[in-house]
């Protein structure tokens, strides 16, 4: 452990280091200049400081104050040695952060005992810090493992659900990637981007309640069939709502609102503009883009260029113009997603 001794009297420093040398496992740094000691402290945090009160500027109290500004959360014990008997000096020293006092001339036995006791407290404090850090790391690792399992379960369930109307289930994978990429272009936080990646693939989970003869119909839906198809938004919300999981909470919002339109003509609640949750507005752009480039029972796949053009034309009516702008800002990344998560349903 490293001890710092600061005293403008070299003889005193010699006495202190001689006594402290009896404590195994310690090494001493000495300074006759308190200013020089503070410079050393800028790159070194000692385990204990022993300093005189009466020194050329900064004095002992000023040294403590500057040291604590340097290390505002430090728990380094500080012993002040002084011949002062004035209570006010000691009160000021305590208020500044002094841990203990010794009177001049320092009694060797008392000096050694005080230093040993404070070093023992310092060592126990460091052990507790290390233990707390270890426990925190263990908690982080356990939490990450739980989150990873949750994420994998969600992804696999979504891919299984998507097989109902998609040969490979890669649509949901692309949807998460689109949403995260657009979120990055919008300068959302990394945590929000991650949430979009994980929650967006659940946007169409309500389709499990849609009859196959409607979901897989190769032609246009009749008005009554279209009414039933629209119910998947509310169904998805109902399936996901009420969970303690933040991912599922966001997914329920996306499921309910991803078919709302910027101009208020969407469903199920005809929300308009920014009344539509941001995550749902992001999902809407990605969902329509991927639907356009994918082969479906009722249509052939469009080229990505044609899909980008169609999205651009409906900015301000179907889609939030800001999100369409973000989509075009990350056009290269979107094309990379198409390549990475390609399947036979997507146009080349």
Order of alpha helices (4+ residues) and beta strands (2+ residues): beta-alpha-beta-alpha-beta-alpha-beta-alpha-beta-alpha-alpha-alpha-alpha-alpha-alpha-alpha-alpha-alpha-alpha
